[in-house]
Amino acid sequence: MAEWFADHWWFIRAENESVNSPRAGTFERRHNIRWAREGFVLPAVSFASLGEHLTVQWQPSDFPDASIRFISWGSELIPARQALESIRQFVNAVVMRLDASGITGTTLHDQWVAIESATAEEQRFCEASARLGVDPYSVDDEFESALMDAASRVRHDLLSDFLSVANAPTLRAQAEEFQAATEAIAEDQDSFDPLEGLRSVAPQVQSFPNPWESGYRFAQQLRQALHVSPWKSRSLDDLAQHLRVENIERCLINEPLPWPAIDALVGSNIHQAPKFAIAKPRADSRQYAFCRALFEHLTLPRERFAMVNRLRTERQQMNRAFAAEFLAPWEMLQRDISASTIGEEEVSELAAEYGVSEFVIRHQLENHQLAQVSEY
């Protein structure tokens, strides 16, 4: 087990899980200790970085030949520093036990020395490689060159997310495309700021143990701060009217985003005017992606850029929760649903009424235990 933690140290520390990523199928191998069994009975426990926290998840496992069952399942958010320090102490204890037994010079010894003695620059390289799902100790010169090229092209505030959604084989080309998209925002000449009034009433984002709750609370507080009657929006134009934002189209730039893993980019141009690049063409998806990016714009310093994507990180959980609650508040949904169990047709009708996808409606119904959706 100690060898597995050493082999996967940088992945546990830096790699984020991504929905529909080409490497999603191998993510578990790098994060779940069940892959360290090698004939031993070990539980199915995974460790993955969300940013400031690690999420630890465990599932039932049955080993009838050994008459052993792990019967519980669950998850826990643990501060990343605390979790990594616990893993470090465990591996150190194993290494010391080996030394005390006269067993030295093992692969574990060599790997752990390399990890513990890594300089700050080496740590940054290892984390960057791990974000791409690549073992930093088995890279070739071409990969190292492509990674350095990407780091020179991509803005520092976007680099971690970029590497987490990029693909190692096409890294150089994707970095060039991504650089063009961010430069289109940064070099835009429009001085008009449609969101100035909205920013003036936006609350401060609060911190909660569960990241999604920060986005959820921010959505509620922003709706209250706007002092408007309850509303539903089916498009960006509808949304602009409810937000009292004029010329919302002046926020948008028609810059294609490099690949499907990126739903939106947001940043400020040379005049500090907000600019959004939205990848989604369909009205409901476009409105949802805009609101996710809006959360980033309202809660980050003006000079910061942000990416809306499919990563399972704290920031992405926050902006998803914000967009869902802002566009389809659970209290309004509670009034609109017909019963405690509803059908697929009603979910579709609610999605059309609120201008969001059926997935968002289901998410709200399940998270707030408003209703069950019958499959029949």
C-alpha positions, 0 to 999 in steps of 0.5 A: 500500500505504501508503494501505491501511495508513493507511485500515485502521490502526485496524482492524488495531490494534483489530478482532478476528475473530469466528466467525459474526459478521454482519461476518465476510464483510467482515473480510478486506477490512479486514485483508488487503493483497490488497484494496490491489492495484488492478492491482498484484501484492501477496501475500495477507497479513492482519493481525489483532489478538489482543490483545497480539499481531498474527497475520500470515497469508499464502497462495499467490497466482498472477498468470499474466499477470505471471508471478509466484507467491507460493508459500508459506503460513503465519502468525506471532504478532508483539507488537502494539507491534512490528508496529504500529511497523513499519507506522508506520515504513513509512508514514512512509517513504512520506510522507517520500519523497513530500515529498522528491519535491515531492508534498504534500497527498495523501489519505495525508498528511491521513489519516496526520496525523490518525492521528499527531496523535490525542489519547488520547480520540480514539484510544479512540474510533477503536479502539472504532469499529473494533472494531465494523467501522466506519471512525471517520472516516466515522461520523454523529452517531447512531453517535457517540451510540450508541457513547458510550451503550454506553461509559457502560452497559458495564463497562470490563473488558467493553467491548472484548469487547462492542464486538467482538461487538456490531452497530453498527445495534443497538448502543444496544439491545444495550448496554441488554440487556448492562447488565442481564445484568451487573447481574444478576451484580453485584447478586446477594445470594447469599453462598455461594461453591462455588468457594472450595476450587477457587480455593485449589488453582488454579495460576498461569497461565503465559505461552507464545508461543502463547496456547492453550498457557497454557490447555492447561497450566493444565488439566493443572496443575489436574487434577494439583492436584485429586489425583483419579483420571482422570475423565470428565464428561457434565454440570455435575453430574458435573463438580461431583462430580469437582471436589468442588464442592458446590451448583454450581448456586449459581454459576449465574444464570438471566439471558438473555444478549443474543445468540448471540455471547456464550456465557457471562458470569462475575463476582462479586456484591456478596459476591464470590461467583462467578456464571456466566450460561451461554447454552448449553442442551445439556448438553455445550455448557453444560459446555464454556461453564462450563469456559471461564468457569471459566478466566476466574474462576480466572485473573483478579482476583476483581473482574473480569468476563469474557465467553466468546465466539467472538472470535479473541483470546488470552484466548478461545484460552486458555479454549477450550484449557483447556476442551478439555484439562480435559474431554477430556485428550489422554492419555486420548483417546490410550488410548481411540481404536481406531486411527490413523484413526477414523470419524465414529461413533467421534468421536460416541461419544467426544464422548458419553463425554467430555460435549463436542461432536464439534468439541472431540474433533476439535480434540483429535485434530488438535492432538495428532496422535492420529488422523485422522478418515475422512469415510467 
